[in-house]
Amino acid sequence: MGRKKIYKEGRTQVALFLEDPELEVFDQIMWRERKTRAELAHIAILDYMKAHAEGNDTFKITEWQEDPEFQAMPTFLSDKEKWKVAYESANKDDRTRMRKKAIELEKIFVWIETNEKYKKEEK
């Protein structure tokens, strides 16, 4: 039996696996980013947890059965052509909701960028 590894309090080691081609790409990134495998795996897991912590808020396939007018939206980073088609095929209420959401997002982006700029100026 190997030695028990001692970690900082509140930390637990977890294992993962990668196929050889995946490991090759992972190691290239590791060297380019000048991070360890553990650091990159930790970042990836934190990103995954952040993205999925509140559950998957996507639509269910049954929503079309329950509501024939249900309109699925393209993912946020979809190609602009997909958004164009979605907007063109949307009804008046959905178009209004899409415009409002775009304005909300723009306000969030400006707020964050303004605060980041202000923080840099303080230094």
Summary of the structure (lengths in Angstrom):
residues: 123
radius of gyration: 22.0
end to end distance: 51.8
largest distance: 67.4
contacts: 190
relative contact order: 0.04
helix: 61%
strand: 0%
